[in-house]
Amino acid sequence: MISTHKILFTNSNNLKVIPSKSVGLVITSPPYPMIEMWDESFKSQNAEIKEALENDNGPTAFELMHLELDRVWSEAYRVLEDGGIACINIGDATRTIGKRFQLYSNHARILSYCLERGFGSLPPIIWRKQTNAPNKFMGSGMLPPGAYVTLEHEFILVLRKGDKREFRTSAQKLNRSQSAFFWEERNIWFSDVWDFKGTRQQLNNDKSRNRSAAFPFELAYRLINMFSVKLDTVLDPFVGTGTTTLAAMASCRNSIGVEIDPNFQEIIESGIDGVAALMNDYIQGRLERHLHFVQEYEETKKELKYKSKHYGFPVMTRQEIEIIINYVRSIIKSNDNEFEVDYLDEPLLKMAESSSYDQIRDNADLLNNKTSKPQLTLPF
Ligand SMILES: C[S@@+](CC[C@H](N)C(=O)[O-])C[C@H]1O[C@@H](n2cnc3c(N)ncnc32)[C@H](O)[C@@H]1O
């Protein structure tokens, strides 16, 4: 299996190079209107935004910034296939303009435009951000009524184009089953409040995150695995450091990332360089966590009924039997701003060549015999 990944350096308000209905999933986080770090970017797109901010006209600046984003949501809608999903990570903004402090509700404005454009809304996710200063206060301190609550969360809007996606042919159905996730992952991923405390993997480095407002790898990886199947095309119209590209690469999805600022080219490329081993470590982590789950479940509750066809270890439901989480064999730059990722298609056969498949089997056997704690190592 091979996936392809493209980065386009252009304004995503016009994506005519991407055919209509060719994208399975959109994952993105736009520049946030009314957050000062994005003022310059918005001003460069429309001079009236500069004027509104200079005239202390917050609501007008807010609306004009969103009119710029609306054009991107409209393109996202066009390129999505029927039943395709868009996940938009967005935070609200609080700001004092002139003398007035107020909330600018970015998530509500985006949702309202997207519904108007034709999307249907699915339950959103609240991403609880960890704050370094839990007792940070805004406004009049301890004096009512002018003290304000602190924003400690962002939203991930989940929107669908049209009705539920259909999987008609047996090949499509098999691909869907092989793209499934584990029961215990579902219980965490489909909760409507996320924080990433305790998630250990971070593929994008912290330096570029600070400079670019990148979201965590885990966020993109989960959304891709929740809302698309292998070899779908995932589009991020505000790709920044390329987190969505990395998560698509690690998930056997194709991807297109769009970025207006060509300075990100180097950051994206350096993020991709040498990342295959980290991706395999991440994938290995999923398998390890599953084995730990099985061990704990069977020790404290009962034996699981089903067995994974490809790994041999127990799984909770029939829907998990076909799961294959492919390891990455190689990532190559195939052209300017284009990459190809090659995967191990048959995890068992290929892994049998290395000692670690035996280890996974041994561990599965150990689990079945409920004897010892699984210890897995990477086959790379
Ligand atoms: C919040 S950041 C996205 C960060 C990204 N999720 C990551 O993990 O690195 C928004 C990005 O959108 C880019 N951008 C802003 N306006 C754009 C536009 N109209 N078209 C394409 N990219 C744009 C910015 O340069 C910035 O890199």
The ligand as an ORCA input file, in Angstrom:
! r2SCAN-3c Opt
* xyz 0 1
  C      -3.512     27.785     13.303
  S      -2.294     27.601     12.071
  C      -2.441     25.894     11.667
  C      -1.462     25.046     12.420
  C      -1.504     23.599     11.999
  N      -2.713     22.917     12.443
  C      -0.285     22.841     12.551
  O      -0.466     21.843     13.234
  O       0.835     23.310     12.329
  C      -3.015     28.360     10.654
  C      -2.128     28.335      9.412
  O      -2.905     28.789      8.293
  C      -2.092     29.593      7.457
  N      -3.019     30.432      6.681
  C      -3.652     31.553      7.067
  N      -4.504     31.995      6.113
  C      -4.406     31.102      5.086
  C      -5.057     30.982      3.826
  N      -5.963     31.869      3.434
  N      -4.726     29.942      3.029
  C      -3.804     29.023      3.429
  N      -3.157     29.091      4.622
  C      -3.470     30.108      5.441
  C      -1.193     30.333      8.420
  O       0.003     30.780      7.779
  C      -0.923     29.254      9.481
  O       0.221     28.512      9.177
*
